[in-house]
Amino acid sequence: MTEPAEQTFEQAQAELEQIVERLERGQAPLDEALKLWEKGEELYAFCKAKLDAAEGRVEELARRAEQSRPPETTASEG
């Protein structure tokens, strides 16, 4: 398993999904389940941070687009 900081969002998400599936099956011994849970928490935090950063960038781009749009004129102004 690679460290979350070295992974892409998609890799981390796929690994997190695999961990969730293993935990849901309940077939991992307790010690392994605890390690999987901890790794899952790390991956979740990594994915959430990536999504939050992406959301912030989208909001900033939307603000820039809105600010660069010329004001609309009404028919009575023409």
C-alpha positions in Angstrom: 0.0 0.0 0.0 1.3 3.4 -0.9 1.1 6.4 1.4 -1.9 8.6 0.8 0.3 11.7 0.0 1.8 9.7 -2.9 -1.6 8.5 -4.2 -4.0 10.1 -6.5 -7.6 10.7 -5.3 -8.8 7.8 -7.5 -6.2 5.4 -6.1 -7.0 6.4 -2.5 -10.7 6.1 -3.1 -10.3 2.6 -4.7 -8.2 1.4 -1.7 -10.7 2.8 0.7 -13.5 1.0 -1.0 -11.5 -2.3 -0.8 -11.0 -1.7 2.9 -14.6 -1.0 3.5 -15.6 -4.2 1.6 -13.2 -6.3 3.8 -14.5 -4.8 7.0 -18.1 -5.3 6.0 -17.5 -8.9 5.3 -16.2 -9.3 8.8 -13.6 -11.9 7.9 -10.5 -10.1 9.1 -9.0 -10.9 12.5 -9.4 -8.2 15.1 -5.8 -6.9 14.9 -6.0 -6.7 11.1 -9.5 -5.1 11.2 -8.1 -2.4 13.5 -5.2 -1.7 11.1 -7.6 -1.6 8.2 -9.9 0.8 10.1 -6.9 3.1 10.8 -5.8 3.0 7.2 -9.3 3.7 6.1 -9.5 6.8 8.3 -6.2 8.1 6.8 -7.5 7.5 3.3 -10.9 9.1 4.1 -9.1 12.2 5.5 -6.9 12.3 2.3 -9.9 12.0 0.0 -11.9 14.6 1.9 -9.0 17.1 1.8 -8.7 16.5 -2.0 -12.4 17.1 -2.5 -12.5 20.2 -0.3 -9.5 21.6 -2.2 -11.2 20.9 -5.5 -14.4 22.4 -4.3 -12.5 25.6 -3.3 -10.9 25.8 -6.7 -14.2 25.4 -8.5 -15.8 28.1 -6.4 -12.8 30.4 -7.1 -13.0 29.7 -10.9 -16.8 30.4 -10.8 -16.1 33.7 -9.0 -13.5 34.7 -11.6 -15.8 33.8 -14.4 -18.6 35.8 -12.9 -16.4 38.8 -12.4 -15.0 38.7 -15.9 -18.5 38.6 -17.5 -19.6 41.9 -19.0 -22.6 43.4 -17.4 -25.9 42.6 -19.1 -27.7 45.4 -20.8 -31.4 45.7 -20.9 -33.5 46.6 -23.9 -34.4 50.0 -22.5 -30.7 50.9 -22.2 -29.9 50.5 -25.9 
